[in-house]
Amino acid sequence: MTALAELQALEREHVVPAYARQPAQFVRGEGARLWDAEGVEYLDFQTGLAVTSLGHSHPAVVAAIQEQAAQLVHVGNVFYSEPAIRLAQRLARCSLGGKVHFANSGTEANEAALKLARKAKPQGTIVSVHRGFHGRTYGSLSATPQESKQAPFAPLVPGFVSVAPNARAVAGAVDAATAAVILEPVQGEGGVWVLDEELLRAARAACDEHGAALIFDEVQCGLGRTGTLWAYEDAAVVPDLMTAAKALGGGLPIGALICSPRYADVFEPGDHGSTFAGGPVTCAAALAVLDVVEDPALLARVRALGARLAEGLAALPGVVAVRGRGLMLACDFADGGAPELVRRALLEQRLVVNATGPATLRLLPPLTIGEEHVDDVLQRLRALL
């Protein structure tokens, strides 16, 4: 029995079947490369769903983790912790200028944002848009208008409204009873749809008119993924609250709710919290990540390589549409078959990618790749097609 087969047998017996796994067991990673238990090398253009955005085992992140872990791994949030406070300072200064609340994941960061908006405007409704995905905990799931994800867990949290992703629908849904509008500037799980500037501006104007909070979920599209540090910078529409996670910890679990000055002091002691949030090791890793992704040269390279990759995808056989920004891209196939293509890519071309629907292939490579990686992935995809 192979190492993978043994692991699969153990999982069937002992692990809740909540994930549809691909047939590979990765044991080592470096940059854009992964190796399985048999020593076979793969090209990773999925990065754990936009988590290892600096590539696997980035030396600066590894060094930060090792140094902090040797000093202090955990301390409760009733004490001061310098890495967390330094990270909050960095995140606020490079974005909304207010204050930061830490969580352990993107869905938890979104829960914090929704709770804060509801405290700022009690009993208010929350508006989201179709194709959005904000997480799987109850508040975040209630803001995720996908029947397949919501139906098994009904009834959900009341007071959520979902509308079409266009300016008119969003503006029409916001009124005096609205507490917040939550949007992904680039919708990731929905298929990498860039929300247009008109929609974002309409949401900003409607929130200003009715005293609601505008929340941008940048859990997947933030931290350099689109070629700017934050995706909202492309449209120059600034939210009141913003969530970040995935890439922030360089592979370790961390989320953050970043508040503008207007909302910085809504939460009071006891309103919200988490045992592990803002831990020293994860915050040390995140500080190292920011050192890399704030580099203008890296962001310029993300934009350039994203354009090169998008052009190459558009030229592949069967591709009818390419969407996205920077190194957050998707392509649609006329005849569908994206999930099967993902499986074949793994087994035949040793390429790690994923599908967001029957016809949509999503690519989320490390931001640190070079032209050779772009050309390599295009060559492997062309061989499959």
Helices and strands as residue ranges (DSSP letters): H 3-14, E 26-30, E 33-36, E 41-44, H 47-50, H 59-71, H 82-93, E 99-103, H 106-120, E 125-129, H 138-142, H 147-150, G 151-153, E 160-163, H 167-173, E 178-183, E 186-187, E 193-194, H 197-210, E 213-217, G 231-234, E 241-244, G 246-249, E 255-259, G 261-263, H 280-293, H 296-314, E 319-325, E 328-333, H 338-349, E 351-352, E 354-357, E 360-363, H 371-384
